[in-house]
Amino acid sequence: MTGPHEPSLTPSDPVDFSALIMGFSSAALYYMGVAPVAGKIATTNFPLARQNIDIIKMLSEKTRGNLTPEEVSLIQRLIADLQLKWLEASK
């Protein structure tokens, strides 16, 4: 039973692989200070940024052969982009 201020347990949109990867990507960008969240003080946490990038790379390896061509393209582009941004942000 939920109260008037508790979130509903029914999802509005189904979660798919691309959304999962985009979530890790957004977290990595946030921790690099590249994509600050409105209303929050910008901060960096490079170990957490690296961890999120590594999670995406691990998921890429573990799901090889099981992804759609669009998912493969997305994950490859995100990894390349995040690694470049990592190098720039960590200087």
C-alpha positions as CSV (number, residue, x, y, z in Angstrom):
1,M,0.0,0.0,0.0
2,T,1.4,3.4,-0.9
3,G,0.6,6.7,0.8
4,P,-0.1,10.0,-0.9
5,H,3.6,10.9,-1.1
6,E,5.0,7.6,-2.0
7,P,5.9,6.8,-5.7
8,S,3.8,4.4,-7.6
9,L,5.4,1.0,-8.3
10,T,4.1,0.9,-11.9
11,P,6.8,1.9,-14.4
12,S,6.0,4.5,-16.9
13,D,8.5,3.2,-19.5
14,P,10.1,-0.2,-19.8
15,V,13.8,-0.3,-19.1
16,D,15.9,-1.5,-22.0
17,F,19.6,-2.0,-22.6
18,S,20.1,1.3,-24.3
19,A,18.5,3.2,-21.4
20,L,20.7,1.3,-18.9
21,I,23.8,2.2,-20.8
22,M,22.7,5.8,-21.1
23,G,22.2,5.9,-17.4
24,F,25.8,4.7,-16.7
25,S,27.0,7.2,-19.4
26,S,25.2,10.1,-17.7
27,A,26.6,9.2,-14.4
28,A,30.2,9.1,-15.8
29,L,29.7,12.5,-17.4
30,Y,28.3,13.9,-14.1
31,Y,31.2,12.6,-12.1
32,M,33.7,14.1,-14.6
33,G,32.0,17.4,-14.1
34,V,30.9,17.5,-17.8
35,A,27.2,17.2,-17.2
36,P,26.2,18.9,-13.9
37,V,22.7,18.4,-12.5
38,A,20.6,21.5,-12.2
39,G,20.3,22.7,-8.6
40,K,23.4,20.8,-7.4
41,I,26.9,22.1,-6.9
42,A,29.2,20.8,-9.6
43,T,31.7,18.3,-8.3
44,T,34.1,15.8,-9.7
45,N,34.8,12.2,-8.6
46,F,37.1,10.7,-11.2
47,P,37.2,7.2,-9.6
48,L,33.4,7.0,-9.9
49,A,33.5,8.3,-13.4
50,R,36.0,5.6,-14.3
51,Q,33.9,3.0,-12.6
52,N,30.9,3.9,-14.7
53,I,33.0,3.8,-17.9
54,D,34.4,0.4,-16.9
55,I,30.8,-0.9,-16.2
56,I,29.8,0.1,-19.7
57,K,32.9,-1.7,-21.2
58,M,32.2,-4.8,-19.1
59,L,28.6,-4.9,-20.3
60,S,29.8,-4.5,-23.9
61,E,32.0,-7.5,-23.5
62,K,29.5,-9.7,-21.6
63,T,26.7,-9.0,-24.1
64,R,28.8,-9.4,-27.3
65,G,26.7,-11.3,-29.8
66,N,23.4,-10.6,-28.1
67,L,22.9,-7.0,-29.0
68,T,21.0,-5.3,-31.9
69,P,23.2,-3.4,-34.4
70,E,21.8,-0.2,-32.9
71,E,22.8,-1.2,-29.4
72,V,26.3,-2.1,-30.6
73,S,26.7,1.2,-32.4
74,L,25.4,3.1,-29.3
75,I,27.8,1.4,-26.9
76,Q,30.8,1.8,-29.2
77,R,30.1,5.5,-29.7
78,L,29.5,6.1,-25.9
79,I,32.7,4.3,-24.9
80,A,34.8,6.2,-27.4
81,D,33.2,9.5,-26.4
82,L,33.5,8.9,-22.7
83,Q,37.1,7.8,-22.9
84,L,37.9,11.0,-24.8
85,K,36.1,13.2,-22.3
86,W,37.9,11.3,-19.5
87,L,41.3,12.2,-20.9
88,E,40.2,15.8,-21.3
89,A,38.6,16.1,-17.9
90,S,41.4,14.4,-16.0
91,K,44.2,16.7,-17.2
